[in-house]
Amino acid sequence: ASSSMANRLAAACGGLRTPALVEAAQPLPLTTREREIANLVASGLSNKQIAARLTVSVRTVEGHIYRACTKLDVTDRDGIADLILRER
């Protein structure tokens, strides 16, 4: 939602692309695996359920969630879920 708004703002400003608009137009800055796990978090799965589904360890899932939290500047799974659900 915010990326489409950033693109509309840029178009309304004659195509002006400030660093803030460029950043806002980008999708969430996650790797493919981080995004996959973030989507599963947003679906309500526990770390153990995610690990079983993806055939990885719970510790691996925790690492991906930690890095996603850092990249998205949120503190917990709920923050990840909120951002993912807003992006959909």
MOFENUR-V197127 format. One record per pair of residues at least 12 apart in sequence whose C-alpha atoms are under 7 Angstrom apart, sorted by the first residue. I is the first residue (numbers start at 1). J is the second residue. Records with the same first field share a line. If there is no record, write none. Layout:
BEGIN
I=J / J
END
This chain:
BEGIN
1=87
2=24
3=24 / 25 / 26 / 27
4=25
6=21 / 24 / 25
7=25
29=71
30=68
34=64 / 65 / 68
38=80 / 81
39=84
41=77 / 81
42=81 / 84 / 85
47=61 / 62
END
